[in-house]
Amino acid sequence: MTQNGDDATLVRRPGIPDLRTAPDGDEPAPPQDPQADQPLQELPQDRNQALLEAAKQVGALLKRKGHLFALAGSVAAYAHGGEKNLQHDVDFAIRPEDAEAVAATLHEAGLTVYTPPEDWLIKATCFGQPVDIIFELAHRPVGADMLERAEELSVDSVRMPVLAPTDLLWSLTASFSEHHCDFGAALPIARALREKVDWEKVRRECGDEPMPAAFFFLLERLDVI
């Protein structure tokens, strides 16, 4: 999930460590299932189901340790009733100040966790699937208020907090820029969740930015909103 366009200059905030909590050795070890009784290659070959399995595993780990978090991205849309047409990774939102503790939790469970060049997330790998642990959505730090608005939903039988539909659509729409403007990925989510979203609030939060305004125009012409 691309939360931030690459046209903005972001500065690493104090308190976010340069995390690279991978297993010992020169090369990261393959990701391991904390409850593994079977090898990774026996996981579902269907990519959507593999992403769901990764979301369930990471969500269960974060719940067990009592972290404040919410599922985000296309898997969150699916949990709210959207299509099972997931994108290329699993996304979780956390507060910036929790990044180190969350990374430690995942590392202790046997997952590879590392810091990418972007300074608004950390990355992990679970069941061979990429997992983004995001602490900045659309150039804004994730706050406790957003995470507290999350709804506890069943994600393929595992219950976990999921971003509220309005926050989810804001995070997708507000991230549009000249360099990141994938309306095709966001349109099915907007269509599926349209009756659950406070669209006026999303508009206010997006302000007068041109790319979000173009997306709203498209939604209006298609009678989505």
BELTAZI-V226477 format. One record per backbone hydrogen bond with DSSP energy under -1.0 kcal/mol. NH is the residue of the N-H (numbers start at 1). CO is the residue of the C=O. Records with the same first field share a line. If there is no record, write none. Layout:
# BELTAZI-V226477
NH->CO ; CO
This chain:
# BELTAZI-V226477
16->13
19->17
22->20
32->110
36->33
42->39
43->40
50->46
51->47
52->48
53->49
54->50
55->51
56->52
57->53
58->54
59->55
60->56
61->57
62->58
63->59
64->60
65->61
66->63
67->62
70->93
71->161
72->91
76->72
77->73
78->74
79->75
80->76
81->78
82->77
85->83
90->130
92->132
93->70
94->134
98->95
99->96
102->98
103->99
104->100
105->101
106->102
107->103
108->104
109->105
110->107
111->106
114->123
122->133
123->114
124->131
125->112
126->129
129->126
131->124
132->90
133->122
134->92
135->120
137->140
140->137
142->135
147->143
148->144
149->145
151->162
153->160
155->158
158->155
160->153
162->151
163->71
168->164
169->165
170->166
171->167
172->168
173->169
174->170
176->173
177->180
183->181
186->182
187->183
190->186
191->187
192->188
193->189
196->193
199->197
202->198
203->199
204->200
205->201
206->202
207->203
209->206
213->209
214->210
215->211
216->212
217->213
218->214
219->215
220->216
221->217
222->218
223->220
224->219
225->219
